[in-house]
Amino acid sequence: MTNIAELQDVDQRSYWQATMPAIPDHAGKPLPDAVDVAVIGGGFVGLGAARRAAENGASVVLLEGETLGWGGATRNGGMCHPGYKHGILQLIAEHGEAKGLAIYNESLDGFNHTKALALEIGAEWEQHGGLSLAVAPSHFAGFAKSLEGYKRVGIDAHIVDKADLRSEIGTDAFVGGLANEMYGALHPGKLIGGMVTQAEAAGADLHEGVRANRVRLQADGRRVVETSRGAIHAREVIVGTNGYTGGVTPSLRRRLMPIGSFIIVTEPLPDELAHEISPRRRMFADTKNFLFYWHLTADNRMLFGGRASMWPSSIMHTAEILHRSMTELHPQLRGIRIAYAWGGKVAFTYDRMTHVGRADGVAYAVGCCGSGVATMPLLGAKVADWVLGAGPAPELAALSFPLVPAPYEGRMWFMPLAGEYWKTKDRLAFREAAVAGAKDKPAG
Ligand SMILES: Cc1cc2nc3c(=O)[nH]c(=O)nc-3n(C[C@H](O)[C@H](O)[C@H](O)COP(=O)(O)OP(=O)(O)OC[C@H]3O[C@@H](n4cnc5c(N)ncnc54)[C@H](O)[C@@H]3O)c2cc1C
């Protein structure tokens, strides 16, 4: 329950799930005894891998414990952009010029791959660019390096000074911005629906309500996937379980931190109000650790998301936090009804990079750290090529995948402490902005 008038009668479902065409029921079908490739997880990685493996001539079964697309794939913000938490210059510093650029360019290929899929499927692709919004002068100063990196890979980007911000966004809360034209928006539910159709058309056998419990390696080199409905023999197993990774891949679980991210979506805004808040229809994100991301949907709703809390929380409690923050940034949205609120899990890694490789007898692509719409569909396809000998290892496979440095088997006991640490850093950034004379304190 909530006392906030705008939050009465919220539909506690993903807006994308509520507005996507229904995917035909894939539960209860007979399972094969043996296949060339078994895929675990029916999201972007799983469906991308299943389609490509089938196109390579392999027999493929995909196992999804819930329904196809149930995870992050239909719960995300619908923002598509290349790159990782490590910027381009940081990747070059860490891996050398050639490898650093190759790692970044793989994400650019991912962006183009997802964009092509969205256009082909009719998943409401729009490319109006993105705007990073600095909450502190030091963050704004850091944009110069990001811009230098973008120029190295040919991305059209530019700095937006505070004086010019009003041409980009209807708020004075930020110190300055960095515009990047290689940001698009899409309807992830429609994207997943199309990816299901494509994977089946290629010959992949897709199943819902089948949970993989264990993967065993046999003496003959084949794998046995023990599922909630019996065992399947497979020459190769590909895992795309990201923020929902469990005990089926224990060594991945020791390397992934599933963190809740939450979103609210308003009712459609009048055109004039939508234009006032977002005259260029950009994808916005601020530079806090507890960052917010927001943008207009194709039907002019405001989608506003963020990591509202590290403590266990409810959808309605996080919706209240997000609503307060959204209306602090954009008081114009007071009185506008919130139509949908939901949450999902993103998979953070200790080094804040996405990882691809082999472990626990499987090949995997996991750890999107909150940004996987551009990268994960292509990484799934590339992993399928790799394990079938039809393509090279993805560039990311060269990275070592660090353990979470804490005694941890999937229960995130340390996250509230980490959350307080990051919140303190955000407060220090606000103080820096205040001391530097920025007039308005950003929401958060
Ligand atoms: C709230 C939120 C907002 C986000 N916003 C953005 C955004 O705007 N832009 C962006 O780029 N990224 C965003 N992301 C991240 C993005 O959604 C993910 O990167 C992406 O969904 C990862 O795809 P995936 O296929 O790896 O995993 P998922 O789509 O999460 O799919 C994993 C699937 O594996 C299944 N599974 C798990 N274990 C088993 C098992 N043992 N057996 C069978 N099935 C199993 C799960 O049921 C799940 O359906 C967001 C994520 C969230 C949660």
The ligand as a Gaussian input file, in Angstrom:
#p B3LYP/6-31G(d) Opt

LIG

0 1
 C       15.517000      -3.478000     -14.229000
 C       16.574000      -3.700000     -15.268000
 C       16.884000      -2.671000     -16.159000
 C       17.844000      -2.872000     -17.155000
 N       18.026000      -1.890000     -18.078000
 C       18.894000      -2.096000     -19.108000
 C       18.993000      -1.158000     -20.166000
 O       18.254000      -0.170000     -20.232000
 N       19.925000      -1.382000     -21.125000
 C       20.730000      -2.480000     -21.109000
 O       21.582000      -2.622000     -21.989000
 N       20.590000      -3.447000     -20.154000
 C       19.695000      -3.284000     -19.173000
 N       19.517000      -4.247000     -18.216000
 C       20.319000      -5.489000     -18.310000
 C       19.748000      -6.461000     -19.355000
 O       18.390000      -6.682000     -19.113000
 C       20.507000      -7.778000     -19.288000
 O       21.834000      -7.493000     -19.641000
 C       20.008000      -8.855000     -20.207000
 O       18.672000      -9.165000     -19.979000
 C       20.847000     -10.111000     -20.021000
 O       20.360000     -11.084000     -20.915000
 P       20.642000     -12.607000     -20.582000
 O       20.084000     -13.403000     -21.690000
 O       22.083000     -12.773000     -20.265000
 O       19.882000     -12.893000     -19.203000
 P       18.328000     -12.811000     -18.856000
 O       17.591000     -12.049000     -19.868000
 O       18.218000     -12.368000     -17.443000
 O       17.860000     -14.341000     -18.951000
 C       18.323000     -15.333000     -18.051000
 C       17.272000     -16.438000     -17.986000
 O       17.872000     -17.614000     -17.420000
 C       16.832000     -18.326000     -16.780000
 N       17.455000     -19.301000     -15.862000
 C       18.267000     -19.046000     -14.807000
 N       18.685000     -20.200000     -14.243000
 C       18.109000     -21.204000     -14.945000
 C       18.169000     -22.640000     -14.841000
 N       18.902000     -23.255000     -13.891000
 N       17.461000     -23.393000     -15.726000
 C       16.712000     -22.792000     -16.698000
 N       16.622000     -21.432000     -16.835000
 C       17.323000     -20.656000     -15.975000
 C       16.040000     -17.234000     -16.083000
 O       14.729000     -17.680000     -15.764000
 C       16.069000     -16.115000     -17.121000
 O       14.899000     -16.071000     -17.928000
 C       18.563000      -4.094000     -17.220000
 C       18.259000      -5.126000     -16.318000
 C       17.274000      -4.936000     -15.366000
 C       16.960000      -6.070000     -14.433000

